[in-house]
Amino acid sequence: MAGIGNLPLGVAILAVLIGIFGFFVLLVGVFALIFGATIAIAGGSGVSVFGVGGVIGGLIILIVGLIILGVAVGLWGQRLWALVLAILVLLFYGAVEFVSGSVLALVIVALLLVYLVVVSKHFD
């Protein structure tokens, strides 16, 4: 396994930014779960929409936040699975940006993809 001294700066920055984003997604999931559970327990006319739906939505967002945090930790630890997942997400995001016609975002995604492919030799 590559040591911390071999962690490319760009990967470290991406891992930290992804970790911060994952933390906020996790917080949104927790708040949605609490809000949905509160509505479901309190009852009322919005129980079917906000109560159960809020709980299910909160759980899904919570799981996505945990996955994002896992990817951040994996990138920091230079794990190959995290690199592959990051590249797949960037490919998907690039396709979305291509369809939407956002040239600047597409260039940024392309640069990130090229960078991740170049530093892939640092991952186990």
Helices and strands as residue ranges (DSSP letters): G 4-6, H 9-42, I 47-51, H 52-76, H 80-100, H 103-118, G 119-122
